[in-house]
């Protein structure tokens, strides 16, 4: 890779100097070749009509690009066909969609996931308020935009922080439309799952002033969206557990018994969400002459979420490790299990949040002496996420007997009476002499046993701000050896801060000042009117939202006495700050290779300085001592600031050849990079809340040492079976050498075919690893364990289950991208594309032996549109398919026996299941000024499914998460006033 980079660098420098030496030689007249934008009077305005003409417009825009790209354009009414930008993008070759709450949110390019894709607004990087770098596009209504382009090969004058590709969304421009326009959209959507309507209204337009030298583009949009998501998930634990029946058995009987691999937790959820989404865009452009252009561009999106979450939680891992006598029954054939002493939680969570994203840019372009073009821009993007007033009440019954069974599509759980459990397990049960330890005699159906035992209050904010200043200078030459040379620089400052205040406690431990509070803290689920939600998987009934607010309001006074006025550890363990400063400079040139071909080559140098501050935390839920109950061992200690600085040269060469009017051939060798996400690289260390401590000099660890004193506690040592989630501030950016070649055929307006092949050679690829064994002194950050005084955490403590992100060694991706669009004289048309990938990645042998597929990529994506249109009517059936995606890797070090599932956790590989969706769309032009449309979305009732790979002990794949959101329908009208 270094040989290639330095060779390309030498070529770039020599080309630039030779071009500058020849600028003083005879040069053809530059006047007719100026690339400054024309005024509207000089523009040939093409009236775009229907699906076909929108497609032709997109093809023309693609052909003009120096690099390989795919473009979405609007139809004659300025409409995209989808409700947001992400939905629109999935129609493009090699682009697929990741959904959230049933709506398109993130995009993948050429099979590479959202983490490999950068998102720009009007050419400037967009911020996002999440822990990932990926930017959710669900907040951007398509009504705000003029075009959407996906850049699949990048030149040195572009931000190269993208191995997969760059999505650039462009706001409505008066100079692009070339005339005064005004359009309005009114829409209503209906969700099958929610059985509710979601109205939407938007208006956009363009207007010229000052004799067509000043153009304004604008858009406004408002939507009230209502959804319902039913979810089954493995909750927060990333690993399953091994179960062997141990109730009433000797060690020899346990060792000889059946063993299965099954979930550690189960949470059944229903999210009832309401989102009010508002957006605006303003694009002011001024062209006083052919040599000057100035602009101010801004977009603003705001959405307010009001989510009601119903949750039923079974904590299987409460049964403890094998040998505690709490694993009642295991069936290795059916993978059924019965556990005792299990807690079942009933939670009602209300979340209210607001997310604002503002992107602003100001700049201009000036042509000097008919030869030099100087452009400059300051851009700022800021996302603010405020979540205030979140609250949750929790009812819990302890020590229940629970049945469970897992499969690829579901995890089943139910509470059992002792008689039922004994019958299934083939045991004898005497009510007067229980064999089930501390487990109660009930079957979990008595609501009076579910005690109100937790009040959860939360408020927080997250800010992500990006400031960028860039300068570019191009010298047009246009002789036999050189078309132009271009140099530039870019400086970016990024600040990402998360702050959260959270209180989670048992209010019954505090004194109340009034009878209403006393009644609430001593209440049970039976004290409130409740019912099981329709068409749900819940076994327990839920109270109303108003009841939740009554309980919260009545018991809020207990916060100060319960916490002694202190901020909960929950409020600090997730807090962090990140500062990321980057600088880049580049030089590039375009060389003519004959009359019909050009070579664009150059190099970009980029440097990144990254620093992060966070906390080491331990939140104890269960471990109890005499005089030191659960929750008293909570620890939150600031970590020292972690910093890293790295830089790299990124050369490239792009060839564009048009041997005829119907053929376009491209080839490129270019380099790029992808930085780790904030979650992966930020400084943090979180110990699992179900901790185990070991007596001094003993390996007899437990999660309950009730007889120990506080003095004895200080001698106990944290056990090796405790789990740890830890960040890795030492992560380097992935770098990739990318090879691309494509050929496009444009024989007529009715036919377009394209084939592309690409290969990516990735170094230091980034991967999340689940359940690796490692000593604390081998971690990428130093933990302040010497500041823990409550018990002992040795610096060299070896933990069996650490979840961490690491740099892998090498990864390769080889792919083919195919497109075929054809329009027939009778009105029928086909739009289709497919991307086929093969990838291979290698990790350090201490983490994973052998090779794996590159995480976050899909081997196959396919999009097909079958439709028919006339002058006034169009109908489309739209199909999308994406193969499964590896998201997380289980550890299996080179020293591990592949046949030992406890040492080699290949079963812990986590996948996102394949997706096959089908949509239907109708449009009818009532008049030249009005159009009515109808959309049916997700006709196949597709669900989003994630699962563990599993093995023979689990019976194959085991569910990790499943979201079901149902079908939805949209009916609307577009009206234009021009």
HUJOJO-V403193 format. One line per field, one symbol per residue. phi: phi as a letter, one per 40 degrees, with the letter a starting at -180 (. if undefined). psi: psi as a letter, one per 20 degrees, with the letter a starting at -180 (. if undefined). burial: # if it has 24 or more other C-alpha atoms within 12 Angstrom, else .. A space follows every 50 residues. Layout:
phi: ???
psi: ???
burial: ???
This chain:
phi: .cccccccccccccccccccccccccbcdcdcbdbccccdccccccccbg ccccccccccccccccbcabbbbccccgbccbcaccccccccdgbbbbca fgbdbbbbbfgccdccbbbbbfgbcccaccccccbccccbccccbcabbb cbbbcccbcccaccibbbbbccbccccgacaabbbbabbbbcccfabbca aaaaababbffgcbbbbaabaaabbbbabbbbacfcccbcbcbbdbcgbc ccccccccbbbaccaabbbbbbbbbbbbaaabbbbbbcacbaababbaba babbbbbbbbbbbbcdcccgcdhcgbccabbcccgcabbbfbcbbbbbbb bbbbbbbbbbabaaabcbffbbbbbaabbabbbbbbbbgcaabbbabcfb cbcaabacbabbaacbcdcccccccgbcbbdcaccbgcccccbgcccccc ccbabbbaaaaabbbbbbbbbabbbcbfbcbacababaaabbbbbbbbbb babbaccccbcbcacccdcccbcbcccbcaacdcfbccbbcbcccccdcc ccccbdccdcccbfgcccddcbcbcabbbbbbbabaaaabbcbgcbabbb biabbbbbbbaababcbabccbcbbcgacdgcbcbabcccdbbabaaacb caabbbbbcacbbbbbaababaabccccccbccaabcdcccbbbddgbcc cababdccccccdcccbccccccbbacbccccccbacbbbaabbbbcacc aababbbaabbbbfcbacbbgccaccccccbcccccccbcabbcccccbc bbbabbcccbabbbabbbbababbcchcabbaaabbbababbbcccbacg bbcccgbbcbbababbaaabcbaabbbbbbbbccbcbabccacccccdcb cccbccccdbbcccbbbbbbbbbaccbcbbbbabbbbgccfcbcbbaccg acccghcbdbabbbbgcabbbabbbbba
psi: hhggghghggggghgghhhhhihiapprpigijqjqqrrhhipoppoppa gghhghgggghhhiqhrprqqprrahjkprjrirgghhhiiqpjprqpqp kiqpgqqqpliprhiipqpqokiqpqrqjriqhpppjiioqiiiqgrpqo oipprhjqojmohgrppopprpphhghjrpqpqqppqpqppgghlqqnqq pqprrqpqrllkippppqqqqppopprppppprjbipiqrqppppjokqr hhhghirqprprqhrpppqpooqppopqqqppopppnhrijppqqppqqp qppppnpopppopomhihiarpiikjogqpoigikqqpqrlpppqoqopp porpppppppqparppppkjhpppqqppqpppppopnqjpqpqpqpprlr ppqqpqahiqpqqqqqqhggghghikqppohimqjkciprirjjioiiio qojppppqprqppopppppqppppopglaihpgrqpqrqppppppopppp ppporoiiiqqqirhggghghjrrhiiqprqpqqkrjqiqqqrrhhgghg gghhjhiigghhjkjqpqhhihhjqrqppopqqqqrprqpppmahjqqpo qaqpppppppqqqbqpqooohhpprojnrpiijppoppqqppqqpqrqqn rrpppppnhriipppqqqoqqarpqqrhhhiqoqooqqimqpqpqpjqjm qrjomhiqrhghhiiqppqiiqqppqrnijpqqqqppppqqqpppmhrii ppqqpqqqppopqkqpppppkqpqqhiiqiqpplhiioihapoqhjpppi nporprpafqqqppqpppqopppqhjiqqppqqqppqpqpqprqiigpqb qrqpqkqphpqppppprpqahiqqpppoqppprqpphqpqqmqhiqphio ihholhiippqprqpoqpqppqqpogaiippqqppoplhjlqqppqqqga ahhikbqppgppppiaqrqpprpppql.
burial: ....#..##.###.##.###..#..........#.##.##........## #########.###.#################################### ################################################## ############################################..#### ########...########################.############.. ...#...###############################.########### ###############################...################ #################..############################### ######################..#.........###.######.##.## #############################.#################### ########.#.#....#..######..#.......##########..##. ##.######..##...##########################....#### #########################..############.####.##### ########....#################################..... #####..#....#..###############################...# ########################.#..#######..#.#####..#### #######################....#################.####. ###################..######################....... #########################....##########..######### #.########################..
